[in-house]
Structures are given as structure tokens and as C-alpha cells.
Amino acid sequence: MEQKWQEIKSRLQECLSKGQYDLWVSSIEFLGLDNDTMELGCKNRFHIEWIREKLETKLLAAVKEFFPLVRHLEYQLISAICDPEECPQPEPARQIVMSDLIKRSGPVFNPRFTFEQFVVGSSNQLAFATAKSMARGQQLYNNSIYILSETGLGKSHLSHAVGSYICRKTPEIRVHYVTAEQFANEMIFSLKAGNIENFKTKFRNECDVLLFEKVEFLSGKEKVQNELVYTLDELMDRGKRILYTGNTFPKDIPKLTTELQSRLSGILVAPIGPPDFKTRIEIIRKKASGENVQLSQDVIHFMAERVMGDVRQLESCLIGVIAKSNIQGVPITLDLAQEVTETMLDRLPKLTIDHIQQVVCCVFDISLEDLKSSHRRKELTAARKIGMYLCRRYTTESLESIGKSFRRSHSSVLYALNDLAKGMAKDNKVKRQVEHISRRLDASCLA
């Protein structure tokens, strides 16, 4: 058995980077085989959490090559210090899966996704405030909100927080949590089973709060959209609360029926943008505090500067740092944080003014010479302002340095930054344009 386990690890070593294998796979221990379940030992719960979230699919596939009857993997905590026979074994950590939310009689929400654990910053204040107002039963326009963000920025966190808060404070209120895909699948299953009326009753008559995630999945699914429209009309007529989440503005989701687009466009949209530097610092501090881990200012600032993607990515890097510290029994230093971050992100180069200018030129389809020129055509002026803004946001260059790169003065850059900030506050189109280029810059860091 042990020999086969070593062969399984060798197979994984072939398809993983050296950093991933050394950090997460090399220390896994084979504990036993029970019918269709293989038991594995991990050093701590961070190790278990990471394996489940990031590597379990590959791990199970490798196991099945040598043990075809295995269908499940179970994880146990093992002590890195004392003999396993002498140390009590904690209960294995359990990860909440989305299927639980439908199969169980009552909704099950991720205990980590609460309002108390959500870090509020300038990019998510509106979404947080409206979600909390809905949870408290305060009056909102149409009693509905649409939380909009890219993946990993917190919309599911707020959706779970609303459900968890209501179930805890007023358990008599009936809360239904469902993704668009689950809604579609459940509807199709009900049609095939001949009990569509039970499906309608569940979502229309036995629901006081509907938490409906990932609306964009409904694109092109006309029959499911029609059923949802009838459900929404019934709930809204009875004053029920509805929270939607999506990664696109309702009007920009392709192949939505006019009826559904009308329902979604008539409610409050609360966007969540990427966290700024200050918010990223607070996210790291809060997460570390929740794990009873002390981090130095150098480590916190390094990670906040280095990991500029989504919140999930930032938390994953922090968990990796804590995990390696625990597994190897070493303190969390700046060198350790740098090593783990580079391993997990592979490489994350600092953005330069030149690179930002190239991306802006590509988006606006203009030349670098036009961007730096004195021409004042509308699209050139907009491109320059956004370019200067992003240089200020993503680099540590001074206003003077940014100005020289655009052949402008220090005061011209300052004026452009203030003018763009006002424009983003007044015009969502400008804000979306800046966010679009920001996402391209974030993606280029991880390419």
C-alpha cells in the first residue's frame, strides 16, 4: 500500500510545479483504505483546506489509477511533533459544499462568510450596507438588490452573510439559497419527474427570502428565464426579499429575455470593485487575527503590495504562508512570505509605467506617441487621464515621474487624477472602463 502511495505522489509530481508539490503534496501521509474511501494525513487544517479546494480533483484522479474503487478522500490531522499513537486525533475538518444548500431541509451557509468577517472598504461600502439592510428587513426599493462584481471579490460572502444573519436572528423566516445553475437543474429535474408544481410551490409560496447567485448563467436559457420571471413576480407582489449576484450588469448579460432584463434592471445595483491597498491590509490583518497569527508590518505590507488580484487570491496566499510556517515549524518572516507568494503565484512582476501605457494604448487602439502627444481629441484625453490614474494606483512612482512619462507637468497629472475621480463618481461608463483596464492589468501580472 505504501509503495503505491509513493507512486501516486510521483504521478502528482509530474503534473505540479516543484513549489506546489514540495509545499502541499510531499508531506501528505497515507493512513489507510476503507472500502471506497482513502484516508490521508495532513499536518494541520490549513493543509486540509488547501488540498480540498485546489488539488483534490487531481489527487483523486491519481489515486483512482492505482485504486479504481476509491471514490472519496478523507483527511485526518496528524501531529508534526509527537507520535500519532500518543496524540489525540481531532475530528477531520469538513468543507461545506454547495450541494448541501439544496439537499438539506434548511439552508447551510459557510460559517466564515458573515458580516463580521467582511472587510469594508471604499470599493464595497454600498454592497455591504445594502446587504446588511436587507438582512435586517429594512425597506429597500422593490425589496431587491443586485450585487455585482468579478469573481473572488465578496459577492457570495455577502449572500451567505444575509442568509446566515436571517436564519440566526429570525429562524421562522424561510430562506432559499440557490445558484442559477441549481435553479435550472432543479426545474429540469422536476419537469422530467412530473412534479413541477412542487418546484413552483417551493420557490413561490414557501420562500420569504430568495438568494439567487450567478445570474449570468441564465444567458440563452429562455424557458428557465420565463419560469424565474413568474417566480420573481410572485415574490415581489407579496413583498418578499430577493438578493441576486452576478459578474455583469443585467443589461449587459447576453440573451436575456426582455421580461427578465426588465425585472433585473429595475432594482438597486451594488457593485464591488477590487480592494485598494488600505483594504488589502485590513483583509490580511483580519484573516491573520482570525487564525491567531501575528504578522509583522513588513509581511503585511509586502503581501498587500504584491497580491493585487481578488480577495480570494490574497487570502489563499496568506493561508499558504501560515501553512508552510506551521508545517515546517518556522516563524513567518518576510523571506518566507516572499517565497510562498512567488511559489503560489508563479511570478507577479511589478507593473511599470511603460506596461500600463501599452495596455491603455491597446484598449483605446491608439499609438504610444498619440498617448503622449498634445492632441486633445476626446479619446486621447480620456486615455491619458486613465493612464495617469492607473500609474498612480499600480506603481509607487511620484507625480513628477508620471508626468514626465506622459510629457506633462506635475500639476497636469494632479488635475487629471482629480478630474477622473469626479468622472468615475458621476458616470458608471467611465468607472466600468477604468475597471476593465484594471482587470487587464491584474491579469497581465498573472500571465
RANORKA-V92224 format. One record per pair of residues at least 24 apart in sequence whose ideal C-beta (glycine too) atoms are under 7 Angstrom apart, sorted by sequence separation. I is the first residue (numbers start at 1). J is the second residue. D is the distance in whole Angstrom. If there is no record, write none. Layout:
I&J&D  I&J&D
//
This chain:
51&75&7  280&304&4  317&341&5  320&344&5  5&30&4  38&63&6  210&235&6  388&413&5  392&417&6  24&50&6  360&386&6  24&51&6  48&75&5  131&158&4  135&162&4  176&203&6  204&231&5  277&304&6  317&344&6  360&387&4  2&30&6  134&162&6  203&231&5  207&235&7  283&311&6  287&315&6  316&344&7  388&416&5  389&417&6  1&30&7  38&67&7  215&244&5  293&322&6  388&417&6  124&154&6  128&158&7  131&161&7  135&165&4  204&234&4  210&240&7  212&242&7  216&246&5  229&259&5  284&314&7  288&318&7  357&387&6  24&55&6  127&158&6  131&162&5  135&166&6  176&207&5  204&235&7  209&240&7  212&243&7  214&245&6  215&246&4  216&247&6  225&256&7  226&257&7  229&260&5  232&263&5  283&314&6  287&318&6  291&322&6  356&387&6  385&416&4  389&420&5  1&33&7  38&70&5  45&77&7  174&206&6  180&212&7  208&240&6  209&241&5  210&242&5  211&243&5  212&244&5  213&245&5  214&246&7  216&248&5  225&257&5  228&260&6  302&334&6  384&416&7  36&69&6  37&70&7  40&73&6  42&75&5  44&77&7  174&207&6  175&208&7  180&213&7  181&214&7  207&240&7  299&332&6  33&67&7  36&70&6  174&208&5  175&209&5  176&210&5  177&211&4  178&212&6  179&213&5  180&214&5  219&253&6  229&263&6  280&314&6  284&318&6  303&337&6  307&341&7  356&390&5  372&406&6  385&419&6  386&420&7  36&71&4  37&72&5  38&73&6  39&74&5  40&75&6  41&76&5  42&77&7  43&78&7  173&208&5  176&211&7  179&214&5  180&215&6  219&254&5  220&255&4  222&257&6  225&260&5  299&334&6  302&337&6  306&341&6  356&391&5  372&407&5  385&420&4  36&72&6  42&78&7  118&154&7  173&209&6  175&211&7  181&217&5  219&255&5  275&311&6  298&334&5  302&338&7  37&74&5  39&76&6  41&78&4  43&80&5  180&217&4  184&221&6  187&224&6  216&253&5  219&256&7  295&332&6  180&218&5  215&253&7  218&256&7  299&337&5  303&341&7  353&391&5  356&394&6  118&157&6  118&158&7  184&224&5  187&227&6  183&224&7  306&348&6  353&395&6  15&58&7  52&95&5  118&161&6  166&209&6  351&394&4  352&395&7  49&93&7  113&157&4  351&395&6  353&397&6  31&76&6  48&93&5  183&228&7  389&434&7  12&58&7  115&161&5  12&59&7  113&160&4  114&161&5  386&433&7  390&437&6  394&441&6  45&93&5  113&161&6  163&211&5  386&434&6  390&438&7  29&78&6  162&211&6  215&264&7  353&402&7  12&62&5  110&160&5  114&164&6  115&165&6  11&62&5  109&160&4  113&164&7  386&437&6  390&441&7  159&211&5  353&405&5  8&62&5  11&65&7  109&163&5  159&213&6  8&63&6  109&164&4  107&163&6  156&213&6  8&66&6  7&66&6  107&167&7  4&66&5  107&175&5  107&176&7  107&177&5  363&437&5  101&177&5  102&178&7  360&437&6  359&437&6  102&182&6  98&179&7  162&243&6  359&440&6  359&441&6  102&186&7  159&243&6  356&441&7  359&444&7  159&245&6  156&245&7  155&245&4  351&441&6  142&236&6  351&445&7  143&239&6  147&243&7  151&247&6  349&445&7  143&240&7  150&247&6  348&445&5  143&241&5  144&242&4  145&243&6  146&244&5  147&245&5  148&246&6  149&247&7  348&446&7  143&242&7  146&246&7  148&249&6  345&446&7  146&250&7  134&241&6  134&243&6  155&272&6  146&264&6  154&272&6  153&272&5  146&267&6  148&269&6  153&274&7  145&267&6  146&268&7  148&270&7  149&271&6  144&267&4  145&268&5  146&269&5  147&270&5  148&271&5  149&272&4  142&266&6  146&270&7  148&272&7  142&267&5  145&270&6  147&272&7  141&267&7  141&268&6  140&268&6  309&442&5  308&442&6  308&445&7  309&446&7  130&268&6  130&270&5  127&270&4  126&270&5  127&271&7  127&272&5  124&272&5  123&272&6  123&273&4  123&274&6  123&275&6  123&276&6  121&275&6  122&276&6  121&276&6  123&279&7  121&278&7  153&310&5  154&311&6  121&279&3  152&310&3  153&311&6  151&310&6  152&311&6  119&279&6  150&310&7  152&312&4  121&282&7  152&313&6  273&435&6  119&282&5  119&283&5  274&438&6  119&286&6  80&327&7  80&329&7  50&319&6  49&319&7  46&319&5  50&323&6  46&322&6  47&323&6  46&323&4  44&323&7  46&326&7  47&327&7  44&326&5  43&326&7  44&327&7  43&327&5  150&439&7  27&327&6  23&324&6  23&343&6  19&343&3
//
